[in-house]
Amino acid sequence: MVRKLDKELVKGYVNPATFLGESSVDLLDREGHVLAVPLESVKAVYFVRDFEGDPGYTERKAFLRRPRLDGLWVRLTFKDEEVLEGILANNLLELDARGFLITPADLSSNNLRIFIPRSALTGLEVLAAISDGAARRGPARTASARRKAAAASQIGLFASQQATDNK
């Protein structure tokens, strides 16, 4: 679904890999028409579970405590002064110059992911970089294990060389 800056909601399907054109969002509406919504008029592109959602559900716009997901915890401020928090991938290869793809704060809501064009924002604040630390600890343990294995194999080599020399 595409939410426009004028609050209009356009329900439809996007290809997650190619929905973002040079200056528009390409969308297949529910009647089967292909639409190109100009990027400067888009507030957000929502990747949803279903189009109807739960009309009585009030979505949380911010985390209640430190998120458990890995990534950059960000606070986005829109042109209409709405504030939204989410998790942005901490990977330069996943960043796009046209906007940000975030995981919203409310994981039980209808919204799975949200793409927000830079043109819809007045501010973006990084609140924290969140990691479980596995990326830092993993290689260190692997390197240590490699050193121990190399040392053990070296000792074995010298021991067998000494046994050969003593004969």
Residue, then its C-alpha position, 0 to 999 in steps of 0.5 A: m500500500v502507498r500512503k501519499l503526503d495528502k493522506e490518500l491511500v492507494k492499495g495495491y501490490v508492489n514487487p519488493a525488488t523493483f517497486l522503486g523507479e527512478s522518480s516513482v513507485d510502481l504499483l499494481d492496484r487491486e483492479g489490475h491497473v499499473l500506476a506510477v505514483p510520483l516519489e515526491s508525493v509518497k509518504a510511505v510504502y507499506f508492506v502489509r500482511d493484508f489490505e484490511g488489517d484490524p480497524g480497531y487496532t492502534e499501532r505503536k509508533a515507538f519502541l517501549r524499550r530497547p529493541r531486540l532486532d539488529g540494526l540501527w534504531v532510528r526515529l523518523t520525523f515526517k513533513d506533517e510532524e508525525v514521528l515514527e521509530g523503526i529498525l534500519a538495516n546496519n548494512l551500507l549495501e541495503l541503503d538506497a539514496r531515495g529512502f529508507l526501508i525500516t522494520p516498524a516498532d510494532l511487530s504485531s501490527n499489519n505492517l511488516r516493513i515500511f519504505i519511507p522516501r527521503s523527500a517525505l522526511t524533515g529529520l532522521e535521528v539514529l538512537a542506537a546501533i543494536s547488535d547481539g555481538a555475534a559478529r564481533r565474537g564469532p571471528a575472534r573465536t574462530a581465529s583463536a581456534r585456528r591459532k590453537a589448531a595451527a600450534a598443535s599441528q606445529i608441535g606435532l611436526f617438530a615432535s615427529q622431526q625430533a623423533t626422526d633426528n634421534k634415530 
